[in-house]
Amino acid sequence: MTTPQAPYTDPARVVDALRSDGYALLSPATVAALAGCPLEELMALAPSWERLELDNYLKDGGRYRRRRHSCFVDSGTDLTQSPHRAHWQPVEYNALHGGMHRLFVPIEPATVEQPAWSKLLRALGGVCAAVAGPETWYVEAHQFRIDTADGIGRPTPEGAHRDGVDFVAVILIGRHNIKGGETRVFEANGPKGQRFTMTEPWTLLLLDDATVIHESTPIQPVGEHGHRDTLVLTWRKGAFQGDDVEVSGA
C-alpha cells in the first residue's frame, strides 16, 4: 500500500489550521519564506547531523538513535540559549522514557550560531504566539538521526504520544536509503486522523500538542547506511518541563 503524499497547508492558513485541525504541514518553500531566508541557508545546517552522539537511554536496548539537545528561551523579542540541562518528560506523556533526567550532548555552537537557526526558531515562535497569544516560550531543540544499521529504526519508540508542551515542530532534514517513516497525526479526543510520508527536506509538521497525538512508523533499509534525520522543536509556556521535579538517577 502506498502512503499518501504530504498534504501541505496553504501558507495563508497556517494559524487557522493549527486552531481548527491541531496541525499544519509546511512545504520547504513555505518554511524558508516563514524564516525569512533562502532554503539553501536552512540546508546549510544539515551537515551537523553527521556528528550526533549515540542515545544511551533507549529502554528497548536499541542503538538506532543518535541525537543532540539544547534549550532556548524566546521572550518574543530575543532568543537566548539556556545553560545546558537534561531533558525530562513525565510518564503521562512518555510511558517508555518518562521520569528520567536524560542528559544529551548539546547542539554544536557552530550550528546554533548560523543565522538560519535563530531565524527559524524565532519565526516559529511567532506562529505559536499568533495561535496562543504572546508568551515567553521555553524551547527545546532535538537533533535526531534514526539509522537502520541493525535492520530497523524507530523514530518514536514510545508510540503515538503527546509531548506535554504547547507546540511541537517535526522537521524532516533528510532520508537516505530507507522505506517507512510514515507520519501519523490523530485527534487526542476524537476519531479523525491523517497519515502521510514526509520526503522533501525541510518539510515541517507543526502540532498543537494539546489537541493531537503523533507518531512516525519504523524505518527499514533499502540500501547501505539507511537513516532518517529530523529536527524536533517544542515550545512550552511557563517553564521547561522538569523545572519543578527533584533530580533523580536516570
C-alpha positions in Angstrom: 0.0 0.0 0.0 1.4 3.4 -1.0 1.5 6.1 1.6 -0.3 9.4 0.8 2.0 12.3 -0.1 2.3 15.2 2.3 -0.9 17.4 2.2 0.7 20.8 2.5 -1.2 23.5 4.3 -1.9 26.8 2.4 0.7 29.2 3.8 -2.1 31.8 4.5 -3.9 29.2 6.7 -1.2 28.0 9.0 -2.6 29.7 12.1 -6.2 28.8 11.3 -5.1 25.2 10.6 -3.5 24.9 14.0 -6.6 26.2 15.6 -9.1 24.1 13.7 -7.2 20.9 12.9 -4.5 20.9 15.5 -1.7 20.7 12.9 -0.2 22.4 9.8 2.1 20.8 7.3 4.5 23.3 5.7 6.4 22.8 2.4 10.1 23.6 2.3 9.4 26.8 0.4 6.9 27.9 3.0 9.4 27.2 5.8 12.1 29.2 4.1 9.7 32.1 3.5 8.5 32.0 7.1 12.1 32.0 8.4 12.9 34.8 6.0 16.0 33.1 4.5 16.8 31.1 1.4 16.2 27.4 1.5 19.9 26.9 0.9 20.6 28.7 4.2 18.4 26.2 6.1 20.0 23.3 4.3 23.4 24.5 5.4 22.5 23.3 8.9 22.2 19.7 7.7 25.9 18.6 7.8 25.8 18.8 11.6 23.5 15.7 11.6 26.7 13.7 10.7 28.1 14.5 14.2 25.3 13.4 16.5 26.1 11.1 19.6 24.5 7.8 20.4 21.4 7.9 22.6 22.3 5.6 25.5 18.9 5.9 27.3 16.8 3.7 24.9 14.9 1.2 27.1 14.4 -1.2 24.3 18.1 -1.8 24.1 18.4 -0.3 20.6 21.4 1.6 19.2 19.5 3.1 16.3 19.1 6.7 17.6 21.7 9.4 17.7 20.9 12.9 19.0 21.9 16.3 20.4 19.8 18.6 22.6 19.8 22.2 23.6 17.3 24.7 25.2 16.4 28.3 24.5 14.1 31.0 25.8 12.2 33.1 23.3 11.0 36.3 25.1 9.1 37.5 22.0 11.9 39.9 21.1 15.0 37.9 21.8 16.1 34.2 21.6 18.7 33.2 24.1 20.3 29.8 24.7 19.9 28.4 28.2 22.6 26.7 30.3 22.8 23.1 29.2 20.2 20.9 31.0 18.8 17.5 31.0 15.7 16.6 29.0 12.7 15.4 31.2 9.2 14.3 30.4 6.5 12.9 32.8 5.5 9.3 32.4 2.0 10.5 31.4 3.4 11.7 28.1 6.3 9.3 27.6 5.5 5.9 29.1 8.8 4.4 27.9 11.3 7.1 28.9 9.3 9.5 31.1 10.5 10.2 34.6 14.2 10.1 33.7 16.6 13.1 33.5 18.3 12.4 30.2 21.4 14.5 29.7 22.4 14.5 26.0 25.3 16.2 24.3 24.5 19.8 23.4 23.9 21.0 19.8 27.2 22.3 18.4 27.8 26.0 18.9 28.6 26.3 15.2 25.1 25.1 14.4 23.3 27.5 16.8 25.4 30.4 15.5 24.3 30.0 11.9 21.7 32.8 11.1 19.2 30.3 9.8 18.9 28.7 13.3 17.7 31.8 15.2 15.6 32.9 12.2 13.8 29.6 12.1 13.1 29.4 15.9 12.0 33.0 16.1 9.7 32.6 13.2 8.0 29.5 14.5 7.8 31.1 18.0 5.9 33.9 16.2 3.4 31.4 14.8 2.9 29.9 18.3 2.2 33.4 19.6 -0.3 34.1 16.9 -2.2 31.0 17.9 -1.9 31.2 21.7 -1.1 34.8 22.4 2.3 36.5 23.4 4.3 34.3 25.8 7.8 33.7 27.0 8.4 30.4 25.3 10.7 27.7 26.7 12.1 26.0 23.6 13.8 22.6 23.4 15.6 21.6 20.3 16.4 17.9 19.5 18.5 16.8 16.5 17.8 13.1 15.7 19.2 10.5 13.4 17.4 7.2 13.3 19.5 4.6 11.5 19.0 1.1 10.2 22.3 -0.4 11.0 20.6 -3.2 13.0 17.9 -3.7 10.4 15.2 -1.4 11.8 15.0 2.1 13.4 12.2 3.5 15.4 11.6 7.3 15.2 9.0 7.1 18.1 9.7 4.1 20.2 7.2 5.4 22.8 4.4 5.0 20.2 1.7 7.6 19.5 2.1 10.3 22.0 1.8 13.9 23.1 5.0 15.7 24.4 3.5 17.6 27.3 4.2 21.0 25.8 2.2 23.6 23.9 3.5 23.2 20.4 5.8 20.7 18.6 7.5 21.0 15.2 8.9 18.0 13.4 11.1 18.9 10.6 12.5 16.4 8.0 16.2 17.1 7.4 16.7 14.2 5.1 16.0 10.5 4.3 18.6 8.1 2.8 18.1 4.5 1.6 15.1 3.8 3.7 11.4 2.8 3.5 8.8 3.5 6.1 8.8 6.5 8.4 5.2 7.4 7.8 3.9 10.3 9.9 0.6 9.9 11.7 -1.5 12.6 13.4 -4.6 11.8 15.3 -7.1 13.8 17.3 -6.4 13.4 21.0 -10.1 13.2 21.8 -11.7 12.2 18.6 -11.8 9.8 15.6 -10.1 11.9 12.9 -6.6 11.2 11.7 -4.2 11.9 8.9 -1.2 9.9 7.6 1.5 10.8 5.1 5.2 10.5 4.5 7.5 13.5 4.6 10.0 13.1 1.8 11.3 16.6 0.9 14.0 18.0 3.2 12.7 20.9 5.3 9.1 19.8 5.2 7.8 20.9 8.6 4.9 19.5 10.7 3.6 21.9 13.4 1.4 20.5 16.1 -0.9 21.8 18.8 0.2 19.3 21.5 -3.0 19.7 23.5 -5.3 18.6 20.7 -3.4 15.9 18.7 -1.2 13.0 19.2 1.5 11.9 16.7 3.9 9.1 15.8 6.3 8.0 13.0 6.4 4.4 11.9 9.6 2.4 11.9 12.1 2.6 9.1 13.9 -0.2 7.2 16.9 -0.1 4.9 16.7 -0.3 1.1 20.5 0.2 0.8 23.6 0.9 2.8 23.7 3.4 5.7 19.9 4.0 5.7 18.8 6.7 8.0 16.2 9.5 8.7 17.2 12.9 10.1 14.8 15.2 11.8 14.9 18.4 13.9 12.2 18.4 16.7 11.4 21.7 18.4 9.0 22.2 21.3 7.5 25.3 22.8 6.2 25.5 26.4 4.9 28.4 28.3 5.8 29.0 32.0 9.0 26.8 32.3 10.9 23.9 30.9 9.5 20.5 31.7 11.2 19.2 34.9 12.0 22.5 36.4 9.9 21.6 39.5 10.9 18.0 39.6 13.5 16.7 42.0 16.5 15.3 40.2 16.9 11.6 40.4 19.0 9.0 38.6 18.4 8.2 35.0 
